[in-house]
Amino acid sequence: MAPAQEAQEVKLWSNKKERQQYDNFANLFALIKTVEKLEKAYVNSAVPSAGYEAACAELITKYKTARTTLADTVPDVQHFMATYSMHCLSARHRLQVGFPATIEHRVNVNRPGDPSSAVAVAECVHHYIGAMDTLKLNMAAKDQIAPCLSDLVISLHKVPQLPADFPGKACVRRWIGRLDNMRASDELGEDEVRQLLYEIENSYNAFMQLLGGQGGGRGQGDGGGSSTGHPNP
């Protein structure tokens, strides 16, 4: 009987750069798996809403950081998940949306006259104007635009007067998804910036019309004047 051969160690990398790449792959893999488990735990009421929201927001932030690091080697996360047989539908949805389910499916119990409702409207107007100002100042890089859009879409989901199908939510999420596949230093083209500004302005006008002008004074003050808050025809 032939003697058993010793198992040989197979190295996935041959230098520090390749090792760092596989470490980054492992981090991304672990983040996706963790989000999947957290989503299931929340659905099964195994974690309280407050704890879920805080943990999910932290994981999403880490995921975005990992995506920036791996923008060149992992341009498509869905392909990455398929390559490593990751059947994580809940995590994929949550990471694409970019914020916790408690915000996405928030039950609006506040009446329009409640103080918390007024604060939510004012914050949303502030983020609308901040996003428009960023684009009007010719800031076109992902790391300049993406934070503004993330703040805006989260604030939109906190306004109790808005219907679940308010078009502005889908508009902002679509652009966030577009930016998600870019590196931090990548910039939108001139036409893309113009289109994004056009869509944000239209969304803002629809928002103000729907709310009957609530929060307009606060937003104009933050934005530095009515010319910023209300786009020229």
C-alpha positions, 0 to 999 in steps of 0.5 A: 500500500502506497504511503499517504501523501501529505496535503500541500498548502495551496496559496491563493496569493503570491505577493502582499497586493494579492493577499490584500485583495483576497482579504478585501474579498473576505470582508465583503463576503462577511458583510453580505452574509452578516446583513443576510442574517440580520435581515432574517433575525429582524423578520423573525423578531429576534432583534428589536427594531432599534437594535436592528436599525443601528446595526444595519446602518453600520453594516451598510456604511461598512459595505459602501466603504468596502465597495469603494475599495473594491471598485476596480476588482468587483465592479458588479456585486451580483456577479461576486455573489454568484461566483461564490454561491451566495444566495442572499436575496435579503442582503442584496435588496437591503444593500441596494436600497442603502438603508434599514427596513425600518426606514424603508417601511416606516409606518407614519403615525404622526399627524401633519401638525405634529412637531416631529412631522415638521422637523422631518419636512424641514430636514428633507427640504434642507437635504434637497437644497444641499443636493441641488447646491452641490450639483450647481457648484459643479461637484461631480465626483461620487464622494461629493454627490453620493452622501447628499443623495443618501441623506436625501432618500433617508429623509424622504422616508421619514416624512409622514405626509409622503405616500409610499410611491412618491416618485422622488424616492425612486428617482434618488434611489436610482441615482444612488445605485448608479453611483454605487458602481463608481469609484469615489473619485469617478465623476458624472459627465456634464450631461449626467450632472445636468440630468440629475439636477433636473430630476432633483429639482422636479422632485423638490417641486413635487415635494413642495406642492404635495406638502402645500409649501410646508418647510419652504422658509426653513429650506430657503434659509439653509440654502441661502435664498429662494433662487436655490430652493426654487429652480428657474423655469 
